[in-house]
Amino acid sequence: MSRRIVVAGAVSFYTQVGIQEFPVRYAPTWAPRWLATGVSGAAGHIARVLRALGDDVRLCSVVGRDAAGAAITAELGRERLLGPGIVEGSTSSSGVTLVTPDGRRMGFPHLAPVNGVTYPWDLFASQAQEADLLVMTNAKFVRDLVRPAARLGVPIAVDVHLITDLGDAYNLPWLESAEIIFCSHECLPVSPSLWVERLFDRYPRCRVAGVGLGGQGALAATREGTLIRVEAVTPREVVNTLGAGDALFGTFLHVWAATEDPIRALQAAVVHAGWKIGHRAPVSASLTCEELSALKNASMPPTVIGRWGT
């Protein structure tokens, strides 16, 4: 059954450049190994994942009246994600990603053009009507929407990415309001298992917590005490890890919304993310529900189930 899911946040026009190594050595000119352009940004990628998996997605974002905006609008139209939730701004957000042969990437997101936009609450509330889930990314223009959205009675999900502190002032509205909270392991001050334990202790509204572990897979926990660790799988060669966390998060939400089974959700999420990073432009490639199910059966990731807090 299709779920109605609202996704709020940045949609950006990205250029991805294949380089030889980090650090990048200076040269007046240099031919990249490869180059790809297209629409990305956390909200754009998550929305595309959910749409491909069969959900009814309502995208709330800001797109500029510029050349990048025209490209974004065209691509969102092709993906059936262009709807009344798109607000027009003067300039679009954009970015550049450098990618080495082993798939490591360094991103340069330019969100300043949309950070100062005030997204209309009435428009967001209308998009949230009859929604099953609100995916509210931690983009700056979404921040003022979070606390009012928590009063709508619809579950909120967020990925706070490179968070370092449970008391982080910027992310506080999301931490206090979300029922599903994901993040990356890269900047955590403690182990991922201890992090989720402390997250549940501090934020009683949170029901499910997840941590992306990069090449080690992912971890998820429920408030009831279940702790799941799923190892990474890479069905193909690793080419570009851009957006792996968004793929993990979006796929988890799709399966969770349909089943409320965190084990199945995390296994599917790890498989989908592992498949996507085999593409030069992972954002543009997403599996359907049927394709993901078949791939998961063929590449079932090793899974350990335990308890947190023990």
Buried (B, 14 or more C-beta within 10 A) or exposed (E): EBBBBBBBBBBBBBBBBBBEEEEEEEEEEEEBEBEBBBBBBBBBBBBBBBBBBBBBBBBBBBBBEBEBBBBBBEBBEEBEBBEEBBBEBEBBBBBEBBBBEEBBBBBEBBBEBBBEBEBEEEBBEEBBEEBBBBBBBBBBBBBBBBEBBBEBEBBBBBBBBEBEEBEEEEBBBBBBBBBBBBBBBBEBEEEBBEBBBBBBEEBEBBBBBBBBBBBEBBBBBBBEEBBBBBBBBBEEEBBBBBBBBBBBBBBBBBBBBBEEEBBBBBBBBBBBBBBBBBBBBBBBBBBEBEBBEEBBEEBEBEBEEEEBEE
